[in-house]
């Protein structure tokens, strides 16, 4: 134990933890400095039908409610946070972000993260939204269904595709776990832009009247 403590101290000394927003040196247990934490572009939305995320999704699929924690714009701190989570092996950032969601979710039947295709999961090594989704379930003491959905169709990046092509490409992308019981579930994803990926998943649930779906994302562009 003493050797581990010494090694950790040396790592902290020569490779200090830096704020992902401004690169200032911070405590090892932190991800953002105090200043960057206060500058997070929180939406301050309610979890309901009166926000941009719901409006963006309602024309694509049938959902009960929607919420996004942060506003996303190019070159703002949200983009940096999501980039670190997705490409820099920092999914644990989601643990802190989940703590910022204060409304009660205890009446829902469970939380389901939007999954990665096994090929992409193997390459990246993790799903960037799982820590966020799991912590949200823990806070609200509801079930976490990491295998509630399976991604069965692989896609290359669709960044340059318009909404219509994204929707077409994403048909038959997901499958629902056959053991998932009827109920009202919350789908979790990192960011809603066109809404095509989330809508593709929700369409499956819409085919069965025993399911109701609401959506929470870390950010909304």
N, C-alpha and C positions, 0 to 999 in steps of 0.2 A: 504493500500500500504506500509506503514511504517513497519507494522508487517511482511509482506512478505519479505521486504528487510532485516529485522533483521534475519529472519529465514534462508534466503539464505546465509547471511554472516556467520552465525553459521555453516551451512552445509559446506561451503567452508573452514572454519577454522578447523573443526574436521574431515571432510571427503574431503580433497582436491582432485581436478581432477589430474589424473596422466597420463603421456604419455603412450599410448598403446604399444609403442615400447620398452621403457627402464624403465618405471615406475617413471620417474622424475616428480616432482610436476610442473604443468603447469597452465595456465589461464583456467577458466571454459569454455571459448568459443573455446578452442583448443582440438584437439584429439592427435596430435603428437607434441613433442618438436621441436625446430628449427633444432637440429642435426639430429633427426630421419626423419624429413621432407626432409632434403637435401640428405638423404641416401635412399630414396624410389627408388627401382630399376625400373625406368621408361624405357619403351622399346624404346621410341623415334621413333616409327614406323610412317609411313604415313598410312592414311586410304585408302588402295588400295589392290592390289592382290599380293604384293611383301613382304609378311611377314609370319611368322610361323603360325599365327592363320588362315589365308586364306588357306595356304597349308594343314593344318590339316583338314579343313572342306570341301575343294573342292572335295575330293574323296568320301565324304559321301552325299553331297547335292549340289545344284546349288545356289551359292550366287554371288553377284556383287562385294562386297568389304568386308574387315574385318579389325579389329583393336583391340588390347588389350593395356590397359594403363600400366600395371605392369608385370614384370617377376615374376613368382611364383616358389619358391623352398621351400622344407621342411626346417622349422626353420628360414626362412628369414622374414623380417618385413611384406611382403605381406601376408604370411600365418597368422601372428598375426592379421593384419588388417581384413582379411576376416573372421577369427574366431570370432573376436569381433562383426562384423556386423551380422554374421549368428546365433551365439549362445549366445551372451552376450547382446542382445537387444540394439545394437548400429547401427541401419541402417542409422542414421544421418551422419555417417562417409562418406557415399556416396555423401553427399552434397558437401563436400570439394574435394573429388576425381573428381567429375564432372567438377569442376572449372579448373582442370589441363588439360582438353582436349581443345585444342585451335583452331582446324580446324572448318570451317564453315559447319553446317549441315542444313542451312535454306532452301535448295532446296528439302529436303526430305519431304515426305507426313506425316510422323509421327514416333513416337517411341513407341515400344511395349515391355514391360518387359516379360521375361519368367515367367509364373505364377507357384505358388505352388498349389498342390491339396488342396481343401477346408479342408480336414481332417488335413493336415500338417499345413495349415495356421491357423486353430483354435488352434492347439497345440502350435505353435511358437508365434502366435499373430501378425505377420507381414511378409512381403516378403522383404528379405534383399536387393534386387536390386531396389526397387521402388523409394526410395529417390534419388538414383543415376540417374535413368532413368528420373524421373520427372524433376530434376534440369537441366539435359542435354536438355530436351525439352524446358524448360523455357529460358535457355541461348540462344538457337537458335531460339526461338519464333516459334516453330512448335508444332503440336498437340501431345498430350500424350494420348495413348490408353491403359489405365490400364486393360481394359476388352477386348482387341483385341484378346487375346488367352485365352482359358479356359483349365485347366488340368482336364481331365475326368477320368484318370486312375491313381490309387494310386500305388506307388512303395516303397518298403522298400529300405534301403541304398544299393547302387550298387558299393560301394567302392572296393569290392573284386572281382567284375565281370570283365571279359576281354571285349574288345571293341565289339566283335561279339555278346556276350550275352547281353550286354547293349543295342545294337541296336535292337535285337530281343525283349527284354523286353519292350522297349519304343515304339513299334508299337502301333498306335491308342491311343497315350497318350493325344494328344491335339485336340482341336476343334477351328476353326476360328469363330469369331463373325460374324454372318450373315449380320450385318449392316456395316461391314468394307468395305469401298469403294476401288476400284482398285488403285494401286499406288506403290511407292517405299518406303518401310518401313525399319526401323532399329530395329532389335531384340537386346535386352539387356540381358546379363546374368552376373553372378559374375566371373566365371572362365571357360575357355575352357581347358579340359584335353584330353579325347578321342574325344570329340566333339559330342558324341552320343545324348545327350539331345537336343542340339541346332539343330542338323541335323533332329531329329524327328519332331521338330516344322517346320523347313524350308521345309521339304518334303510336308507338306500340302499346302504351298504356291506355291511350284513348280508344283503342279497339275493344277494350274490356271495361264494361260499365262498373265493375267492382273496384276499379282503381281510380284514385284521384291523385293528381300530381301538382305540387308547388315547386318553385325553383329558387335556389339561392346561389349567387355567384360571388366570387371575391370582388370582381370589378365589372363595370359596364362602360363600354366605349361609346 
